[in-house]
Amino acid sequence: MIIKASAALRNDYSTISNLAKETKEPIYITKNGEGDLVIMDIEAFEKREQMLQLRARVLQAEQERIDGAPTMSVAEARAKTRERLGGL
């Protein structure tokens, strides 16, 4: 966990920015000794968001399966995919 004071962000933004890009980890910014903000590299943030969205879709699909939605085996899914692709 990387923790920096808000003064470091004010006084040396470039160093904090480079640290976020190099580590791909969130940087926790404190103000008066208390947690205030979290800063992340934008690529790391976007990757995290994609992962969270995928996780949400998987959980939704699992809930639908539990609730009785129709399912298919892997073999059935492959056959259906081949059928849609024109028998490739």
C-alpha positions as CSV (number, residue, x, y, z in Angstrom):
1,M,0.0,0.0,0.0
2,I,1.4,3.4,-1.0
3,I,0.5,6.3,1.3
4,K,1.4,9.9,0.6
5,A,0.5,13.1,2.3
6,S,-1.5,15.7,0.4
7,A,1.5,18.0,0.6
8,A,3.4,15.6,-1.6
9,L,0.7,15.8,-4.2
10,R,0.7,19.6,-4.1
11,N,4.5,19.9,-4.1
12,D,5.6,17.1,-6.3
13,Y,2.8,16.0,-8.6
14,S,5.1,14.6,-11.2
15,T,6.7,12.1,-8.8
16,I,3.3,10.9,-7.6
17,S,2.0,10.6,-11.2
18,N,5.1,8.6,-12.2
19,L,4.8,6.4,-9.1
20,A,1.2,5.6,-10.0
21,K,2.1,4.8,-13.6
22,E,5.1,2.6,-12.6
23,T,3.5,0.6,-9.9
24,K,0.0,0.4,-11.4
25,E,-1.2,0.5,-7.7
26,P,-3.5,3.0,-6.0
27,I,-1.9,5.7,-4.0
28,Y,-3.7,6.7,-0.9
29,I,-3.5,10.5,-0.1
30,T,-3.9,11.6,3.4
31,K,-4.9,15.0,4.7
32,N,-4.1,15.9,8.3
33,G,-3.2,12.3,8.9
34,E,-6.5,10.9,7.7
35,G,-7.4,9.1,4.5
36,D,-8.7,11.6,1.9
37,L,-8.2,10.4,-1.7
38,V,-7.0,7.5,-3.8
39,I,-5.1,8.2,-7.0
40,M,-4.6,5.6,-9.8
41,D,-3.0,5.5,-13.2
42,I,-5.8,5.7,-15.7
43,E,-4.9,2.5,-17.5
44,A,-4.9,0.6,-14.2
45,F,-8.2,2.2,-13.3
46,E,-9.8,1.3,-16.7
47,K,-8.6,-2.3,-16.3
48,R,-10.0,-2.5,-12.8
49,E,-13.4,-1.2,-14.1
50,Q,-13.5,-3.7,-16.9
51,M,-12.7,-6.5,-14.4
52,L,-15.5,-5.3,-12.1
53,Q,-18.0,-5.1,-14.9
54,L,-17.1,-8.6,-16.0
55,R,-17.5,-9.9,-12.5
56,A,-20.9,-8.3,-12.3
57,R,-22.0,-10.0,-15.5
58,V,-20.7,-13.4,-14.3
59,L,-22.6,-12.9,-11.0
60,Q,-25.8,-11.9,-12.9
61,A,-25.5,-15.0,-15.1
62,E,-24.9,-17.2,-12.1
63,Q,-28.0,-15.8,-10.4
64,E,-30.1,-16.4,-13.5
65,R,-28.9,-20.0,-13.5
66,I,-29.8,-20.4,-9.9
67,D,-33.2,-18.9,-10.6
68,G,-33.8,-21.5,-13.3
69,A,-32.8,-19.9,-16.5
70,P,-32.2,-22.4,-19.3
71,T,-28.5,-23.5,-19.6
72,M,-26.4,-25.4,-22.1
73,S,-23.4,-27.6,-22.0
74,V,-20.0,-26.6,-23.4
75,A,-20.6,-28.9,-26.3
76,E,-24.0,-27.4,-27.1
77,A,-22.5,-23.9,-26.9
78,R,-19.7,-24.8,-29.3
79,A,-22.2,-26.4,-31.7
80,K,-24.4,-23.3,-31.6
81,T,-21.4,-21.0,-32.2
82,R,-20.3,-23.1,-35.2
83,E,-23.8,-23.0,-36.5
84,R,-23.9,-19.2,-36.2
85,L,-20.5,-18.9,-37.9
86,G,-21.7,-20.9,-40.9
87,G,-20.1,-24.2,-40.0
88,L,-16.5,-23.0,-39.7
